[in-house]
């Protein structure tokens, strides 16, 4: 067991501090092979708390090591149901299965696929973490004899050290993914890097985009709860995808309103950022059209929206009480974007921008005169997006 002891020491020292799951799993597999375990394929699966993803993992083969993600939807498919992962997590014990002479009618598809590729023996077992959670890992060999008892003993002896190295990685990934899911990319990075004090903020230049679903009050009164959530999720999907594809960050959902920003880094091209925001709005309109075609086909009411875009300085940071904080952007540029959006319906266009944005993407906007904006002493020149 000297080689296993050496492996365990590396896992609990260098591996634990590496924050590199590929490096950890690669070293783990290479060390087991050196100790005499005939590995061909290893899958280390990690469960974690996230509304969008339920797990992530690392797959090792002699040719490559890669990281993957698992969505909640995948857990309902045949890829998971009936698999070794489902078995060990449900029964809380390892599974050892010979891959020769399988029955295509009863054996899980994963066993059949591994056998077709030359796999001869399969072992699935558990990783135990300090918080009480359990995670799965599988080992496949192509050795004609399969895994001997001493091979499985070495794998099990090395697992506590593997847990020691991977648990910090999983905890960090879980925390970061939760922050990003609820705060967005930029805000989550700021919080993760230590911007957590109440009142702590920074001033940045940014393009602000405020979008709002039209007729939401009437929809709320007419639609049942399932239809209402379906409409909101479809609308949110369209806006979030359009913003993120163009380098923006969705910062906040406010009922049926969405606050997005496109930060302008110091020394960066302001015109390029303004253009990306305009293209994002254009992409929203295209996505909404696709969504409405699907809704109409399912006898659902089509949706409509308004978007206001403005560029300027914003204060980016924490507000709230000592026990409850919110990460947001504040400032005149944000207020103007919101109020400009409010004029889209009366002016008769879906997207309106101020000259601070339209002047940087003149080919995408059409002047529609100056208009009175609440809180602004002089009429504000506004521009409608040329819809394609």
C-alpha positions as CSV (number, residue, x, y, z in Angstrom):
1,X,0.0,0.0,0.0
2,X,3.0,2.3,-0.1
3,X,2.0,3.8,-3.5
4,X,-1.5,4.4,-2.2
5,X,-0.1,6.1,0.9
6,X,2.0,8.3,-1.4
7,X,-1.1,9.1,-3.6
8,X,-3.1,10.0,-0.5
9,X,-0.4,12.3,0.8
10,X,-0.3,14.1,-2.6
11,X,-4.1,14.4,-2.6
12,X,-4.3,15.9,0.9
13,X,-1.5,18.4,0.2
14,X,-0.8,19.5,-3.4
15,X,-4.0,18.2,-4.8
16,X,-6.2,19.8,-2.2
17,X,-4.6,23.2,-2.8
18,X,-4.6,23.0,-6.6
19,X,-8.2,23.9,-7.3
20,X,-7.8,21.9,-10.5
21,X,-10.1,18.9,-10.8
22,X,-8.5,17.8,-14.1
23,X,-5.1,17.7,-12.4
24,X,-6.4,15.9,-9.3
25,X,-8.3,13.2,-11.3
26,X,-5.5,12.7,-13.7
27,X,-2.9,12.2,-10.9
28,X,-5.4,9.9,-9.1
29,X,-5.8,7.6,-12.1
30,X,-2.1,7.6,-13.1
31,X,-1.1,6.7,-9.5
32,X,-3.6,3.8,-9.4
33,X,-2.3,2.5,-12.7
34,X,1.2,2.7,-11.3
35,X,0.0,0.7,-8.3
36,X,-1.3,-2.0,-10.6
37,X,-5.0,-1.1,-11.1
38,X,-5.9,-1.7,-14.8
39,X,-8.0,1.4,-15.4
40,X,-9.4,2.3,-18.9
41,X,-12.1,4.9,-18.0
42,X,-12.9,6.7,-14.8
43,X,-15.8,9.1,-14.1
44,X,-15.8,11.1,-10.9
45,X,-19.3,12.7,-10.5
46,X,-20.0,15.6,-8.1
47,X,-23.4,16.6,-7.0
48,X,-24.0,20.3,-6.0
49,X,-26.8,22.7,-5.2
50,X,-27.8,24.8,-8.2
51,X,-31.2,25.6,-9.7
52,X,-29.8,25.0,-13.2
53,X,-27.3,22.2,-12.8
54,X,-27.5,19.2,-10.5
55,X,-24.0,17.9,-10.9
56,X,-20.6,18.2,-12.6
57,X,-17.8,15.7,-13.0
58,X,-14.5,14.7,-14.6
59,X,-14.1,11.9,-17.1
60,X,-10.6,10.4,-17.4
61,X,-9.3,8.1,-20.2
62,X,-5.7,7.4,-21.2
63,X,-6.1,9.9,-24.1
64,X,-7.9,12.8,-22.4
65,X,-9.4,14.2,-19.2
66,X,-12.4,16.6,-19.4
67,X,-15.0,18.3,-17.1
68,X,-18.7,18.0,-17.8
69,X,-22.0,19.4,-16.4
70,X,-25.3,17.6,-15.7
71,X,-28.6,19.5,-15.9
72,X,-31.7,18.6,-13.8
73,X,-33.5,17.5,-17.0
74,X,-30.9,14.9,-17.7
75,X,-31.6,13.2,-14.4
76,X,-35.0,12.3,-15.8
77,X,-33.6,10.6,-18.9
78,X,-32.7,7.0,-19.5
79,X,-29.0,8.1,-19.2
80,X,-29.4,8.3,-15.5
81,X,-32.5,6.2,-14.7
82,X,-31.3,2.6,-14.1
83,X,-27.6,3.6,-14.2
84,X,-25.0,2.7,-11.7
85,X,-25.0,6.3,-10.4
86,X,-28.7,6.0,-9.6
87,X,-28.1,2.6,-7.9
88,X,-25.2,3.6,-5.6
89,X,-26.8,6.8,-4.5
90,X,-30.1,5.1,-3.9
91,X,-28.7,2.0,-2.1
92,X,-25.6,3.7,-0.6
93,X,-23.3,0.8,-1.5
94,X,-20.9,0.0,-4.3
95,X,-21.7,-1.9,-7.5
96,X,-19.4,-4.4,-9.2
97,X,-20.5,-5.7,-12.6
98,X,-19.0,-7.9,-15.2
99,X,-19.4,-6.4,-18.6
100,X,-19.2,-9.7,-20.5
101,X,-22.3,-11.6,-21.6
102,X,-24.6,-8.7,-21.0
103,X,-28.4,-8.8,-21.8
104,X,-29.4,-6.0,-24.2
105,X,-33.0,-6.3,-22.9
106,X,-32.3,-5.7,-19.2
107,X,-28.8,-4.2,-18.8
108,X,-28.4,-0.4,-18.8
109,X,-27.3,1.2,-22.0
110,X,-24.1,2.5,-20.4
111,X,-22.9,-1.1,-19.7
112,X,-23.7,-2.1,-23.3
113,X,-21.7,0.9,-24.7
114,X,-18.7,0.2,-22.5
115,X,-18.7,-3.5,-23.4
116,X,-18.9,-2.6,-27.1
117,X,-15.8,-0.4,-26.7
118,X,-13.9,-3.2,-25.1
119,X,-14.8,-2.8,-21.4
120,X,-14.7,-6.1,-19.5
121,X,-15.4,-5.1,-15.9
122,X,-17.1,-2.2,-14.1
123,X,-17.0,-0.8,-10.5
124,X,-19.1,2.1,-9.1
125,X,-18.7,3.4,-5.6
126,X,-19.2,6.5,-3.4
127,X,-17.3,9.5,-2.3
128,X,-18.3,10.9,1.1
129,X,-17.9,14.6,1.9
130,X,-17.7,16.4,5.2
131,X,-21.2,17.9,4.9
132,X,-22.7,14.4,4.7
133,X,-23.3,14.5,0.9
134,X,-22.5,11.5,-1.2
135,X,-21.1,11.5,-4.8
136,X,-20.5,8.8,-7.3
137,X,-17.5,7.5,-9.2
138,X,-17.1,4.7,-11.7
139,X,-14.2,2.7,-12.9
140,X,-14.0,0.6,-16.1
141,X,-11.2,-1.8,-17.2
142,X,-10.4,-3.5,-20.5
143,X,-8.3,-6.2,-18.8
144,X,-9.5,-9.7,-19.7
145,X,-9.4,-10.7,-16.1
146,X,-11.3,-7.6,-14.9
147,X,-10.9,-6.0,-11.5
148,X,-9.4,-8.3,-8.8
149,X,-10.3,-7.8,-5.1
150,X,-6.9,-6.2,-4.5
151,X,-7.7,-3.6,-7.2
152,X,-11.0,-2.7,-5.6
153,X,-9.3,-2.5,-2.2
154,X,-6.7,0.0,-3.6
155,X,-9.5,2.1,-5.2
156,X,-11.5,2.2,-1.9
157,X,-8.3,3.0,0.1
158,X,-7.6,6.0,-2.1
159,X,-11.1,7.5,-2.1
160,X,-11.0,9.4,1.2
161,X,-7.9,11.3,-0.1
162,X,-9.7,12.0,-3.4
163,X,-12.6,13.3,-1.4
164,X,-10.2,15.6,0.5
165,X,-8.9,17.0,-2.8
166,X,-12.2,17.4,-4.6
167,X,-14.5,18.6,-1.9
168,X,-13.0,22.1,-1.8
169,X,-13.3,22.3,-5.6
170,X,-17.0,21.3,-5.4
171,X,-17.8,23.8,-2.6
172,X,-16.2,26.6,-4.6
173,X,-17.9,25.7,-7.8
174,X,-21.2,25.4,-6.0
175,X,-20.9,28.8,-4.3
176,X,-19.8,30.5,-7.5
177,X,-22.5,28.9,-9.6
178,X,-25.2,29.9,-7.0
179,X,-23.9,33.5,-7.0
180,X,-23.9,33.7,-10.7
181,X,-27.4,32.2,-11.0
182,X,-28.9,34.8,-8.7
183,X,-26.6,37.8,-9.2
184,X,-25.3,37.6,-12.7
185,X,-21.8,37.4,-13.9
186,X,-20.3,40.8,-13.0
187,X,-22.0,41.1,-9.7
188,X,-21.2,37.5,-8.6
189,X,-17.5,38.1,-9.5
190,X,-17.5,41.3,-7.4
191,X,-19.1,39.6,-4.4
192,X,-16.8,36.5,-4.7
193,X,-13.8,38.8,-4.8
194,X,-14.8,40.5,-1.6
195,X,-17.2,43.4,-2.4
196,X,-19.5,42.5,0.4
197,X,-19.8,45.4,2.8
198,X,-23.0,47.5,2.9
199,X,-22.5,50.7,1.0
200,X,-19.3,49.4,-0.7
201,X,-19.6,50.4,-4.4
202,X,-17.7,51.6,-7.4
203,X,-18.5,54.0,-10.2
204,X,-18.3,52.6,-13.7
205,X,-19.3,53.7,-17.2
206,X,-21.9,51.4,-18.7
207,X,-24.8,51.0,-21.1
208,X,-28.0,50.3,-19.2
209,X,-30.8,48.4,-20.8
210,X,-34.2,48.2,-19.0
211,X,-36.8,45.9,-20.5
212,X,-40.4,45.5,-19.4
213,X,-43.2,43.1,-20.4
214,X,-46.2,44.9,-21.7
215,X,-49.7,43.9,-20.5
216,X,-48.3,42.0,-17.6
217,X,-51.1,43.1,-15.2
218,X,-53.8,42.0,-17.6
219,X,-52.0,38.7,-18.2
220,X,-51.7,38.2,-14.4
221,X,-55.5,38.6,-14.0
222,X,-56.4,36.3,-16.9
223,X,-53.8,33.5,-16.9
224,X,-53.5,30.8,-14.3
225,X,-50.3,30.4,-12.3
226,X,-48.7,27.9,-14.6
227,X,-49.4,29.9,-17.7
228,X,-48.1,33.1,-16.0
229,X,-44.8,31.4,-15.0
230,X,-44.5,29.9,-18.4
231,X,-44.8,33.3,-20.0
232,X,-42.3,34.9,-17.7
233,X,-39.8,32.2,-18.1
234,X,-40.0,32.4,-21.9
235,X,-39.6,36.1,-21.8
236,X,-36.7,35.9,-19.4
237,X,-35.0,33.3,-21.5
238,X,-35.2,35.5,-24.6
239,X,-33.7,38.6,-22.9
240,X,-31.0,36.8,-20.9
241,X,-29.7,34.9,-23.9
242,X,-29.6,38.1,-26.0
243,X,-27.8,40.1,-23.4
244,X,-25.3,37.5,-22.5
245,X,-24.5,36.7,-26.2
246,X,-23.5,40.3,-26.6
247,X,-21.3,40.6,-23.5
248,X,-23.9,42.1,-21.2
249,X,-24.9,41.1,-17.7
250,X,-28.5,40.6,-16.5
251,X,-28.3,42.1,-13.0
252,X,-31.8,42.0,-11.7
253,X,-35.4,40.7,-12.3
254,X,-38.0,43.1,-10.9
255,X,-41.3,41.5,-11.4
256,X,-41.6,41.5,-15.2
257,X,-38.8,44.1,-15.5
258,X,-35.2,43.2,-16.3
259,X,-32.2,45.4,-15.6
260,X,-29.2,44.6,-17.7
261,X,-25.9,46.4,-18.0
262,X,-23.0,46.4,-20.5
263,X,-20.0,47.6,-18.6
264,X,-17.5,49.8,-20.5
265,X,-14.0,48.9,-19.1
266,X,-11.6,51.7,-18.6
267,X,-10.0,52.7,-21.9
268,X,-12.4,50.4,-23.9
269,X,-14.3,51.5,-27.0
270,X,-17.6,53.1,-25.8
271,X,-19.0,52.8,-29.3
272,X,-18.5,49.1,-29.5
273,X,-20.3,48.5,-26.2
274,X,-23.2,50.8,-27.3
275,X,-23.5,48.8,-30.5
276,X,-23.5,45.5,-28.6
277,X,-26.4,46.7,-26.4
278,X,-28.3,47.7,-29.6
279,X,-27.6,44.4,-31.2
280,X,-28.8,42.7,-27.9
281,X,-32.1,44.6,-28.2
282,X,-32.4,43.6,-31.8
283,X,-31.8,40.0,-30.8
284,X,-34.5,40.2,-28.1
285,X,-37.0,41.3,-30.8
286,X,-36.1,38.3,-32.9
287,X,-36.3,35.9,-30.0
288,X,-39.6,37.3,-29.0
289,X,-41.0,36.7,-32.5
290,X,-39.8,33.1,-32.3
291,X,-41.4,32.7,-28.8
292,X,-44.7,34.2,-29.9
293,X,-44.9,31.8,-32.9
294,X,-44.6,28.9,-30.5
295,X,-47.1,30.5,-28.1
296,X,-49.6,31.1,-30.9
297,X,-49.2,27.5,-32.1
298,X,-50.1,26.4,-28.5
299,X,-53.1,28.7,-28.3
300,X,-51.4,31.1,-25.9
301,X,-51.5,34.9,-25.9
302,X,-48.5,36.4,-27.7
303,X,-46.2,38.7,-25.5
304,X,-45.0,42.2,-26.1
305,X,-42.3,44.3,-24.4
306,X,-40.6,47.6,-24.3
307,X,-36.9,48.4,-24.0
308,X,-35.1,51.5,-22.9
309,X,-31.3,52.0,-23.5
310,X,-29.1,54.7,-22.1
311,X,-25.3,55.1,-21.4
312,X,-23.6,56.9,-18.6
313,X,-22.0,56.5,-15.2
314,X,-23.6,54.2,-12.6
315,X,-22.8,53.3,-9.1
316,X,-22.3,49.5,-8.8
317,X,-22.4,47.8,-5.4
318,X,-24.2,46.9,-2.2
319,X,-27.3,48.5,-0.6
320,X,-29.6,47.2,2.1
321,X,-29.7,46.5,5.8
322,X,-26.9,44.9,7.9
323,X,-28.6,41.5,7.6
324,X,-29.9,41.7,4.0
325,X,-28.0,43.1,1.1
326,X,-28.8,43.6,-2.6
327,X,-26.2,44.1,-5.3
328,X,-27.4,46.6,-7.9
329,X,-26.7,49.6,-10.0
330,X,-28.0,53.1,-9.2
331,X,-27.7,56.5,-10.7
332,X,-29.2,58.9,-13.2
333,X,-28.3,56.7,-16.2
334,X,-30.3,53.8,-14.7
335,X,-33.3,56.0,-14.0
336,X,-33.3,57.5,-17.5
337,X,-33.2,54.1,-19.1
338,X,-36.2,53.0,-17.1
339,X,-38.2,56.2,-17.9
340,X,-37.3,55.9,-21.6
341,X,-38.6,52.4,-21.6
342,X,-41.8,53.8,-20.2
343,X,-42.3,55.9,-23.3
344,X,-42.0,53.1,-25.8
345,X,-45.8,52.4,-25.8
346,X,-46.9,56.0,-26.1
347,X,-44.3,56.7,-28.9
348,X,-45.3,53.5,-30.6
349,X,-42.0,51.6,-30.8
350,X,-40.6,48.7,-28.8
351,X,-37.1,50.0,-28.4
352,X,-36.0,53.5,-27.5
353,X,-32.5,54.8,-26.9
354,X,-30.9,58.1,-25.9
355,X,-28.4,59.9,-28.1
356,X,-25.6,58.5,-25.8
357,X,-26.3,55.1,-27.4
358,X,-27.8,55.9,-30.8
359,X,-24.9,58.1,-31.9
360,X,-22.6,55.1,-31.6
361,X,-24.8,52.9,-33.7
362,X,-26.5,55.4,-36.1
363,X,-27.2,52.7,-38.7
364,X,-29.4,50.8,-36.2
365,X,-31.5,53.7,-35.0
366,X,-34.0,56.2,-36.4
367,X,-34.6,59.6,-34.8
368,X,-38.1,60.0,-33.4
369,X,-37.9,63.5,-32.0
370,X,-37.4,65.0,-28.5
371,X,-39.8,64.0,-25.7
372,X,-40.6,65.0,-22.2
373,X,-39.1,62.6,-19.7
374,X,-40.2,62.7,-16.1
375,X,-37.5,64.2,-13.9
376,X,-35.6,65.8,-16.8
377,X,-36.0,69.5,-17.3
378,X,-35.5,69.6,-21.0
379,X,-37.0,67.4,-23.7
380,X,-34.7,64.4,-24.4
381,X,-33.9,63.4,-28.1
382,X,-34.9,59.7,-28.5
383,X,-34.2,57.1,-31.2
384,X,-36.1,54.0,-32.1
385,X,-34.4,50.8,-33.1
386,X,-34.7,49.9,-36.7
387,X,-36.5,46.5,-36.4
388,X,-35.4,43.8,-38.8
